[in-house]
Amino acid sequence: MPGKPIEVVNLSDEALTQGMKAASVPEAFVPLLVSFDANARTGGLAEVTADVEKLSGLTPRPLKSFFEANKEALLG
């Protein structure tokens, strides 16, 4: 549904870790994913840079356009 709001649930690193383990996220990935969440929570991922284009040589596109272009594959 376009425009449907989502609810953000803030978790501590420990609660997120336990939830990921309960969801069978591979053990090696849990600390990495928790660090992404912690970094986002503190605003560490808010800066817009040209790094994607510099590293990949591709112009980044909005996430919405990616979902639109890959809707069939994502919905199976």
C-alpha positions in Angstrom: 0.0 0.0 0.0 1.6 3.3 -1.0 1.8 5.8 1.7 1.1 3.4 4.5 3.0 4.5 7.6 5.4 2.2 9.4 6.0 2.1 13.1 9.6 2.5 14.3 10.4 0.3 17.2 13.6 1.4 19.0 15.5 -1.5 20.6 18.6 -1.6 22.6 21.6 -3.4 21.0 21.1 -6.3 23.4 17.4 -6.7 22.5 18.2 -6.4 18.8 20.9 -9.0 19.2 18.6 -11.4 21.0 15.9 -10.9 18.4 18.2 -11.6 15.5 19.5 -14.7 17.2 15.9 -15.9 17.8 15.2 -15.3 14.1 18.1 -17.5 13.2 20.3 -14.7 11.7 23.7 -16.3 11.2 25.8 -15.6 14.3 28.6 -14.0 12.3 26.3 -11.3 10.9 24.6 -10.3 14.1 27.3 -7.9 15.4 27.6 -6.3 11.9 23.8 -5.7 11.6 23.6 -4.4 15.2 26.5 -2.0 14.4 24.5 -0.7 11.4 21.5 0.0 13.6 23.6 1.7 16.3 25.3 3.9 13.7 21.9 4.8 12.2 20.4 5.6 15.6 23.1 8.1 16.3 22.9 9.8 12.9 26.0 8.2 11.5 24.3 7.2 8.3 22.6 10.5 7.6 25.4 12.1 5.5 24.9 12.1 1.8 28.2 11.4 -0.1 29.3 10.5 -3.6 31.0 7.3 -2.3 28.7 4.9 -4.1 29.4 6.4 -7.5 33.1 6.7 -6.7 33.4 3.1 -5.7 31.0 1.5 -8.2 31.1 3.9 -11.1 27.3 3.8 -11.1 25.0 6.7 -10.4 22.9 5.8 -7.3 19.2 5.9 -7.6 16.4 6.2 -5.0 15.4 3.1 -3.2 11.8 3.6 -4.4 12.9 3.3 -8.1 14.8 0.1 -7.3 11.7 -1.4 -5.7 9.6 -0.3 -8.7 12.1 -1.8 -11.2 12.3 -5.1 -9.3 8.7 -5.4 -8.0 8.0 -8.7 -9.7 11.2 -10.4 -8.6 10.8 -9.1 -5.0 7.1 -10.2 -4.7 7.9 -13.6 -6.3 
